[in-house]
Amino acid sequence: MDRELRTALVRLLAFCSLMLSGTAAWGGRIEVPLRIPLEPLRQALGEHLAASPAGRQAVYRDGPCRYFKLGPPRIDAADGRLRFVGPGTAALGVEVLGNCQNAPLWQGLVHFTLVPQLDRAGRLRMRIVDSRLTDPAGATQPAVGLVWELSKRQVHPRLEQFGYDIGASRQALVALLRTVAPPQHGEALEAALAQLQVLAPRVEAAAIVVPIALEVPDAWLAAAPPAAVPAAPLSEAELDALDQALQPLDAFLLYAIKQLALDSADERLRQRLFTLLLDSRHQLAAILSGEASAGADPVRALFIEAWNELRAILDGSALRYALFIEAGDALLSLDRAAPGLGARLSADGLRQLARSLRPGDSADPLAYGWEVDAELMELFQVEKIPEAAPPRRSWLDFFVTPAHAQERSLDAWVPKRDELGAYAARIGGLLKNATATELQRTSLAAPYDGIYRSLVPSTALIESCWRQYVLREGKAHYLRSSADSVGLMQINQRVWRGFYDVKRLRWDTAYNARAGAQILMRYLKSYAIPYAERSGDIDHVPRAAYAVYNAGPRAVGRFNKSRPHPREERVDDRLWTLYRGIASGGKADLRTCGVNTEPASH
């Protein structure tokens, strides 16, 4: 029996058995698009034309007097077709005694109108609907008609030889779709994939779309009722389970963002990737702390939001990301087209999607660890904080308490009420030194330098009341919030995973102060100052910087909303009060965790 016929019969039997089992009512149809962006297509087509055996950019050549050369083309969409325009030169003549005789020369633009179509092997090809030559300004040149009539006999076949293979994309898409079906729908999805059809491509504004059609149960086309979300706070076991569910998504985003940053030296692109990483991690931290609702499926919701931003960053990117983009787009399309399927993003699905960025990489893209990643720090310009140099020892140390011992005592000091004055002086000096170090490393013009000097101690005051430690069962323990932020500057361990040493953030007061000062400096320069320059209000600089510190880059202007969130409004107003007190010369009052602006009595 013919192999294709046998395969078709097997699929038909599987389909019929599912129909007869009564497990689902079939008849609905969804389309999951394979989206091929025009820019990768242009690159592939340009490489195809440039690889001519006649020489670089020579579509054909017959001696020195007969040739047609075509430069890098531009491709865009027009009326459901592709418009191909590229610079070219041509000559058509005869060589006589080493010279070209009667050789009409042309230099200008070649225009093609193309319609994409699929051949029997599933490759995307271009059918030429129209072609013509113009001068460099786009005006028709009747005198070169003969040149083109003779040249296009060579040019048209060369262009129509181009093929863009979507087979690998289709296979990767099917493999990825298999990972998203809940167990109760796995058999039905498998039957749907067995009946998969590839439809005729269509041209959209920035991509060619090849629809993949699936016949699915009608019930999948209707929105499933929302799952019940517990109203009560999650138990410790439930929080641990939620944390375990969110870790693969965080690992996926970190892997993808890092690989994309490694591929590009564009600092603006890297900044956008860094912003996406920070925002996604702040959302994860907010969910785990209970500040934001986890919803019925937080992994799916966060993936969709992060993917839309990542997709925007990669818009018009290189050919190498085409499979990654297509696979992620397909997941979103399936989610929108068949909400009743209840598609879920499994760790295996995220792993497959991540590996499409680096097919030959043997490392697990979902590996989750807390160690510092030096490569990640370099990519996103996070400077390593050096170990404190040990002081020199002398025989006097036997009689005088060395200064370094006093400094180290900060790392176990939970001050009593009568020690608050001395403690505040020590912590104030530590914050002042951390601020000065950052200003020396990253210069700020006035008045931003003064704003930064007041913002660092104000942030430490609102975050921790200048405390690195608290007493727990009679022992000093590092201060830790419900959102997993630690220490003096309340640096979130999840947000900065891979950038800072978690152990030192917890137990080294000076390290925590330096890390917080670094983070504030970055937020000030990257987000707060640009925001204030747009708004025209210099007072927005400290408020915007803290908003980002508190909730991520997307929160930069939250204090300036007409209807702010009540909790956020209280926090932002509190920061503004502390900041103005410090900026006006006030001193931190650790008894009230406020600022004392009264002059000292003598």
N, C-alpha and C positions, 0 to 999 in steps of 0.2 A: 504494500500500500504506500502511496506517495506520502512522504514525511509531513508535508504541509497539510494534506487532507487528514492524516492521522491526528495531528495536533489539533486541527479544527474540531474533529469529532470528540476528542478528549475534553476540550473546552465546552462543547455543546452538552456533553453528558454531565459535566460538573454543574453547568448552569441549570440544566433541567432537574437534576437531583435537588438542587437548592430550592427551585421553584416548588417541587412536589413536597418538600419537607414542611412547607407551611411556615417557615421561620421568618419570612419577609415578603412583603408585597412589592413586586418590582414594577418598573415602568418609568421612574424618574430618570432624568439625565442631567449630569453636570459636566461642565467643561473646566478643566484645570489648564491654564495657559503655560506653555513654555515660552518665555519672553526672551527674545534675542535683541539686546540693545543695538542701536545703529552704530554706535562708536566701535565696539568690538568687531562688528561686521565690516565696517569700513577698514579697520586695521587688517583684518584677514584678507579682504579683497585687494587692498593695496600691496600686501606681501605676495599674494598670488601673481599680480601683474608684474611686480618688480623682480620676480624670480624667473623671468623669461630666459631661455637659453640664448636668445639673441643679444643679451647684455642687459645691464641694469636699466629698468624702466623702458626698455625697447620691446614693444609688443611684437614687432617683427623687424628684421633687417635683411636686405639682400644687397650686400656690397655697400660702398660708401655713399651711393647716390639714391638708394631706395630704403626708406625706413619710416617707422612710426613710433614715436616715444610718447609715453603717457606718465605724467607725474602723479604724486599722491592725490587721490580724489577726495571730494567732499560728498557726503551722502545725506539727504534729508527726505522727509516724507512730503508728498504732495498728491492730494486727491486719491488716496488709497494706493498710490504707487510710490516707487522710489525714484528720486531724482539724483543722478550721478553726474558730477561735474568735476573735470580734472584738467590741469594744464597739459598741453601737448605741443609737440613739434613734429613736422613731417616733411619728407622730400620724396620726389618721384622723378627720377631721371635715368640717364644712361651714362656710363663711364666710357669716355673716349680719350685714349692716350693719357690716362691718369687724371683727367678732369671730368667733372659732371656736366653733361650737356643737356639742355632742355629739361631742367629739373625744377618744376614748380615747388616753391618752398612755402610752408605755412607754419605759423606760430600763433597759438591762441588757446581756446577752450574747446574740449570735446564734451558734448552733452548726451547722456543716455537716459531714457525713461525705461524703468525696469519693473517687472512684475515677479515677485518671488513665487516659487512653486516647489513641490516635493517630487523627487523622482521615485522610482520603484524601490530603491535601496533606502529611502528615507532621508536622503540628503537634500538640503535646501539649495536650490539653484535659481539662476536669474534668467528670465526670458526678456529679450530686448524688444520693446514695443516701438521705440523710435530712437534715432541717433542723428546727430548733426555736428558740424563744426561752426565756431564763431570766432570773431577776433577777441582779444583779451577783455574788451568791454562788454562782450556778449552780443555784438551786432553780427548779423548774417553776412557771410562772405561768398557771394555766388561764384567768384573766380576760382575757388578751391573745391568746387563740386567734384571735379574729376579726381582730385587727390583723394577725397573721401570715398568716392565710389570704388576706387581701386584698393584703398587702404582698408576699408571696413571688411573686405573679404578675409583679411587676416585678423583684424581687431575683434570682430564679432565672435568668431569661434574661440578666440583666446578668453574673452570675457565669459562666454557661456560654458567654458570648461570649469569655471569656478564652482566649487561645491562646499557647503558648510554642513558638517556632519552633526545631526542632532541625536544620533543613536545613543551616545554615551550619556547625554543629558536625560534622555527618556529612560534609560535603564536606571540611572541614579535616582530619578524622580520616583519610579515605581518602587525601588528599594526603600526610599525614604517614606513613601506613603504607607508602606507595610508596617512601619514602626509606630504610626500614630493612632491606629484603630484600637479602641478598648477591646479586651478579650472577648466580650460577648458579640462583637461585630467583626472579629477577625476573619471568620469564614466567609461572611457576606462581602467584605472588602476584597478578599482574594478572588471571589467569583467575578466581581466587578472589574478587577484588574485583568482578568483573563479575557474579558471582552473589550479591552481598551482599543480605541480607534484614534488614529491621528488624522485630523481634519486639515483642510486647505489653509495655508497661512494667510494672514491678513496684515496690512501695514497700519500701524498706529503712529502717533506723533514722534515717538522716540524709540520705537522698537518694532520688530516683526514678531507677531504673536502666532505661535503654532498651537492651536487648541488640542488638548488631549481629552477625548470624550469618554465618560464612564456612565454605564447604566447602573443605577443604584436604587435601593428601596425608596419608595415615596416618603416613608417616615423620616428619612434622613434630610429631606429638603425642607422640612418644617423645623422651626426653632424648638429645641428641647426645653422643657421647663427648667428654670434656674434651680440649681441645687441649693439646698438649705445651708445658710452660713451661720455657724454658731454665734449667738448674741453675747454669750458670756466669754470672758477672757480665756484664752487657751491655757490648758494645763501645761506643766513642764514637759510631760511626755509628748503632748501635741505640738508644742513649740519645737522640740527636738526633731520630730518627724517633719515639720514644715521646713526647718533648717536643712535637713537632709534632702528634701525635695528641691529646694532652691539652689543648693550648691552646684549641681550640674549646669544650671543656666548661667550662674556667675562664672563658672570655669569656661563655658563655651564663649561667652562674651569677651572674657579676658584673652582667651586664645585667639579669637578672630581679630580683635582690636590690635593685639600685639603683632600678629602676622601682617596685617594691613599696614601698620606703622613701619614694620621692617622693610616693606616693599617700596616705601616712599620717603623721600627726603623733604617733602613739602611740609613745612612747619604749620601752615594753616590747616592742612588735612589732619596732621597729627593732633593739633589742638582740638579739632572737632571730635576726633576719636577719644581723646582724653576726657572731654566734656561728657560724651556719651557714657563712658565707663563710670565717671563720678556720679552722674545722675541715676544710672541704673542701680548702682550700689547703694546710694542713699535711699532709693525706693525699697530695696531689699531690707535694709536696716530698719526702715520705718514699719514695714510689714511685721518683721520679727519682734519689734518693740511694742506692737499694738497701736502705734500712732496712725497707721494706715490699714484699711481693711484688706485682709488676704483674699477675699472673694472665694468663689467656688473652685477656681483653678488659677492660682497666682502665677504659676510657671507660664501658662499659655498667655495670660494677660500681659505679663512683663515682656515675654518674647515678642508679641505682636508690636508693642510700643517701641521696644529697642530695635526690632528689625526695620520698622518704618524709618527710623532715624538713620540706621546703618545703610539702608537702601538709598536714602537721599545723599549720604556721603559718597557712596560708590557710583552715583549716577554718572554715566559717561566714562566709566573706568575701563581698564585694559581688558583684553580678551581673556586673560587668565582667570578672571573672577566670574566669567559667564555662568559656569556650572553652579557655583556657590549662590549667585543671585537667583538663577532660575529655580533652584531647589527651595530656597527660602520663600520665594514668591509663590511657588506651588502650594506650600503648606498654608499660607495665608488664603490663597484662593479656595482651597478645599474647605478651610474653616468657614469662609463666607458662604460658599455655595451649598455646603451640606452641614448646617449647624446641628441637625439632629444626629449626626454621626457621633458627636461627643469626642472629637479628635483630641488626643492628649499628646503633648510633647514628651516622649520618653528620653531617657539618657542615651539610649542607642541611636535614636533619631538625631539628637543634637550632636552626637559623636560623628555620625556619618556626614552631617552637614558641615561640621568643622573640618573634617578630613578632605572635603572637596577643595579646600584652600591649599592644602599641602598633601597631595595624594601619596607622595613617597615618604612622608614623615611617620616614623615608627612610634613616636611618643604618643601617649594617651592625651588627646586634647582636653579631656575633662578631668585631668589630674588636679586635685585640690589640695593645696598646702599653704602653710603660713610663713614659709621661709622668704627671706628677702631675695628679690630677683634683680640682680645688678643690670642685666640687659634691659629690663622694663624701666628701671630708674633712668638709665641713659636715654632711652627712646623719648621719655616724657620729661626729661630735664629735672629730675628730682635729685638734688645733691646729697651724697652720703654724709651723714653726721659722724665725724670722727670720734673715736674713743677719747675720753679725757686723759691728757698726759699725766702720769703719776708725778707728784712733786718730788724734788730732790730731798733726800734725807740727810740729817747731820746729827752729831752727838747732842745738839741742843734738844732734839726731839724727846730725849729722856726726861727733860725738865719742863718743856713747854708743849702744851697741846698743839700739834701741828695744824696749820690752817686747813690742810686737805681733810683732816679728820672732822673738822667742823662742817665742811662742805658735804662730806659723805653722810653726815648725820641727817641731812635733809631727806635721805632715802629711807628713813625709818621714823620720821618725826610726825607724830600726831599731836599738835600743840594743845596744851591745857589753856584754860582761859587766861591765866596770868602769864602765859608765854606768847600770847598772840602778838604783842608789840614786837618782840624780838624776831618772831617767826615771819611777820609781815615784812620787816626790814630785809630779811634774808631772801625771801621769795621775790620781793620787789626788785632787789639787786639782780637776782637770777634772770628775771624777765627783761630787765633793762639791758643786761649783757646779751641775751638772745636776740633782742631787737637790734642792738648795735651791730652784732655779727651779720644779721641779714641785710641791714642797710649798707654795710661795707661790701657785702657780696653782690647785692643787687641795688644799685643806686636808684633813688626816687627824687624827682624834682619837687621843689616846694610848690604848693603846701602839702603835697601828698606824704612827704617824709614825716612831717609833724603829725598828720592824721594817723600814720602807721604807729608812731611811738605811743600814742594814746590808746590805739585800738588793741594792741597786744595785751596790756594789763587789764583792759576792760573786758576782753573776751575771756581771759582766765578767771576774772571775777564772776562773770555771769555763769560760766560753765562749771566751776568747781569751788568758788569762794577761796581760790588760791590754795587748794588742798590737793595733794597727790595721794594721801592715805586717809583711811578711817580705821577706827578700832572695830575689830570683829572677833568676838569671843576672847577679848583681852589682848589681841595681837594686832599689829599694824598690817593692814591689807590695802592693796591699791584700790582707789576709788573707781567704781564701775557702774555705769548707768544701765537702764533696761534696754537701751539701744546698742549696748556693747561698746560704748565709748569709755575710755580709760584715762585716769590721771589728771594732772593739773590742767591741761588744755582740752581734756575730754575728746581725745582723738579716736575716731571710730575705727575699730580694728578691721571690720569687714570692708569699709570703704577704702582703706589704705593697705589692704592685704597685698603683700608683694613689694611694697614701697618702703615700709619701715619695720624695724625689728620689734616684734610684738612683745617679747620679754622685756626689752629695754623701755618700751612705752609704758609698761606696767610698773616697773621697779626702779627706773632711773629718772629722777625728777628733772635733772638738767637735760637729758635727752628728750623727754616729753616736751619741755619748754621750747627747745630748739625746733623740734618737729612742728609744733603748733605755730611758731613764728614763721617757719618756712611756708606752711600751708596758707596762712593769712597773707603773706607777701604775694603768693601766686594768685590767690583770689582777688586781692586788691588790684593787681596789674592786669590780669586777664579778663576780669568780669566787672569789678566795681567801678574802676576809673572809666572804662568805655561806657558803662551805663550812665554815670554821672555826666559825662561829656555830652551824651545824647539828651539827657533831661535838662542840662544847664544848671544843675543845683549841686554845689560842692558838698553840701551836707549829706547828699545821697551816697558819697563814697564810703564812709564807715558803716552806714546802715546796709548798703548793698553787700559789702564785703562780709559782714556778719551773717546776713541772710544766706549767702552761699555757704559759709562755714557751717551753719546750722542745718541746712537742708539741701545743699547741692546747687549747681549752676542754674537750674531752672527756677530757683527761688529768688534770683537776683533782685527783682523788683517787687517782691510780695508786699513790702511795707508801704508801697505807693499805690496799692489797689484802692478803688473806691469802696469796696466791701471786703476787707481782709478777713481771713479766718480768725475767730476770736482768740484761739490759743496762740497762733502766730503773732497776732497783734500785741498780745501781752508780752511775749518774749521780745519782739522788736522794740517795743516802747521801753522795756526794762533796759535793754542794751543801750538805747539812745540816752537814757537818764544816766547810766553809769559812765558812758563815754564822755558826755558833756561835763560830768563832775571831774573825771580824770584830766580832761583836756584843759579845764579851767584851773588846774593846779591842786585839785583835791587829792586826798590820800585814801587808799583802800581801808575800810573799816571791817575787819574780819569778824567782829562781834555781830554786826548786822548784815554782813555781806553786801554792804553798800559803799558809798563814798562820803567821806567827811570833808566838807568844804569850809568848815569853820576854821579861822586862824588859830594856830596853837597858842594855848595860854602859857604865860611865864610866871 
